[in-house]
Amino acid sequence: MIKEVAAQVPFLVYSGDVDAQLPHTASEWWTSHLGFRQVKKWHPWQSAGSYVGGYTTVYEHGFTFATVKGAGHMVPQYRPLAALELVK
C-alpha cells in the first residue's frame, strides 16, 4: 500500500540515527526495496546553515528517505529544529 500512495504524492520517511527501538538501517532497507529508481544517492542534508542534519536518499515519485543525526525514536522531541528543517 505504501508504494501505491508514495507513487502518487510526495512521501518522506525519516529516522533518528540513534533510535534504539527502530534502527534507521531497517527503515533504509525497506525504503530501498520498494523498487523506486534512485534519483539522488545518499548525501548529507544541512540544518542550521552548515550543520549536517543527517543523510538522505531521493527516489522517483518524490519519495525520500532521511536520517536525523542525534535523534532517537521521537525525532521532533530529540531534534526539533532539525526535524522542522527536514520537512520544509
PyMOL commands that set and color helices and strands:
alter all, ss='L'
color gray80, all
select helices_A, chain A and resi 2-6+24-32+60-62+75-78+80-87
alter helices_A, ss='H'
color red, helices_A
select strands_A, chain A and resi 11-16+38-47+51-59+63-68
alter strands_A, ss='S'
color yellow, strands_A
deselect
rebuild
show_as cartoon
